Amino acid sequence: MTGTLGMSRPRSAGVRPPTLQTLPEAIVRNTAIAGARTRSRIMAVVKADGYGHGAITVARAAIAAGARWLGTTDIAEASRLRAGGLTAPILTWLNPSGVDAESAAAGRIDVAVGSVDELHALIGQTSPTPVRIHVHVDTGMAREGCPEHEWDALFAGAQQGERQGKVRVVGLMGHLPSADHADPEANAPAVSRTHQARRAAQAAGLDVPLAHLAATSGTLTDPATHFGMVRFGAGLVGIDPSGTTELHGASRLTAPVVHCAAVAAGTPVGYDGAYVTDAPTHLCVLPVGYADGIPREISADAAVEIHGRRRRVVGRVSMDQTVVDTGADAVPLGTIATVFGPSDGATPTIHDWARWAGTIPHAIVTGIGPRVKRTFA
């Protein structure tokens, strides 16, 4: 078989393939909402390919709406943004394959350093110019960032690295472990630790011009967490983990009807007949399944939109197909079903699918597979 995964499934002439459409205008509106909640700079976090929406498309829309920084998982993601023409400052803070100092410096890409070992590995490399770093401290999550008992060693090492011309400290960062509760009291310990870390860094001789702690939930709910910058990621694509702010869905997943049949009452549907029709009805097949990111384990409420009405998903979701009950309506081949999209009453949202699948909306949008065509409005 030749061609990309996105082209591997044959289709009838004139039938549009399953498509995930990104809606930049929604990203602009969501960024504006964040801007109205803070006086700090906004970093648009576009890791995981912009939460599945296309990192370059999301980044451009966010920058156009006032975001001043970009955030990614690693240097490779950041380099793709540079290749796409984006010139804003970029920070990477996970870097699972380590940091190549020369690539970071050449690409004008900042990196987070969350341990003494990471710092030593970076300083030990050769780079024509100093690498811009953000010292990353653990502010209560115990997941990443330097633990408090090693702060002095990290800051002293960073100060030495500056003297050697190896690094330049431009920021200090941490994470909020409980921001989704939208409770400033729950955030207060992390805020206090961030202030403490800044004082310790200054005592070690470091000038830390920029501190940042809050992600989407903190941005929307707690100004005390904002410091000099906020990291707005999930919120760009319409996800507020705190559940306090109505954001705009930034994508639409559609799929064509590729088969429709009238069936009798008592017809078992899909593998193992997990669903049996209770009346004569029409069943339609959509050419998307769990290999494309449609959750396999979903509640009986799961549905798609066809012709302005919600239609239930029935039977087990297969690897490549999903069956929909359209009742008395025989749906012509090629009819477009909307799996999810911005809320309009009939169209399910990513939040609906997250509820039906017992997961979070982040998992829905980042799980859409490579066979699905990508476009943007």
Salt bridges, closest charged atoms under 4 A:
ASP110 OD1 - ARG132 NE 2.66
ASP110 OD2 - HIS134 NE2 2.92
GLU144 OE2 - ARG143 NH2 2.43
GLU144 OE2 - HIS175 NE2 3.83
GLU150 OE2 - HIS149 NE2 3.54
ASP272 OD2 - ARG316 NH1 2.79
ASP292 OD2 - ARG9 NH1 3.24
ASP292 OD1 - ARG371 NE 2.91
GLU297 OE2 - ARG296 NH1 3.11
ASP320 OD1 - ARG371 NH2 2.79
ASP329 OD2 - ARG309 NH1 3.63
ASP329 OD2 - ARG311 NH2 2.28
ASP352 OD2 - ARG310 NH2 2.93
ASP352 OD1 - ARG355 NH2 2.99
